[in-house]
Amino acid sequence: RPPLPAGVPATVVDYDNRGGAFQATSHLRASGHRRVLFLCGAPGFSSAEERRLGYRDALRAHGTPYAEELDTSGDYTRASGYLRTREALRTGVGFTAVFAGSDVVALGALAALREAGLSVPRDVSVAGFDDVPFAADLTPALTTVRVPYEELGRTAVRLALDREVGLTSDHHVVLGTQLVIRDSVGAGPAVG
């Protein structure tokens, strides 16, 4: 979504996109991946911009130079993940891991990698964002960032009810995310 302008009288319940992206990218870097293809969302949307900041923060924290050719933007769709991964492979960008801005985008990346004859995680590691229900059922099971959807709903309802009775004013609540480590991330290439 586009970010709300300053001063809008609203209660916002959000989750930590930046911190989640930092966790996922840091996990890929800690696993030995120096070249992480980032399949970000569309520019101008708060979730995409925050995830991009988290990706860049993690690169910086791990002493990894930012490479513009590895930072791509597009829709949070399977088709977009597939096309951007296929294009990166076609142009020889060179990457050993993919951080997809959503699990649906990761599905497309997995399809493009499989089509290219690459094995996940042996040849390329993949991480996603959202922890949608099917993420654990993929082969390999997807490492991803869990968004606290139920807690988002509970918090939003509680704040809305409190606001109705005058107990709260405008708020911006940010809930934490959690990295869920599964089988789609393996060790990066040995540096010789």
Buried (B, 14 or more C-beta within 10 A) or exposed (E): EEEEEEEEEEBBBBBBBBBBBBBBBBBBBEBBBBBBBBBBBBEEBBBBBBBBBBBBBBBEEBEBEEBEEBBBBBBBBBBBBBBBBBEBBEEEBEBBBBBBBBBBBBBBBBBBBEEEEBEBBEEBBBBBBBBBEEBEEBEBBBBBBBBBEEBBEEBBEBBEEBBEEEEBEEEEBBBEBBBBBBBBBBEBEEEE
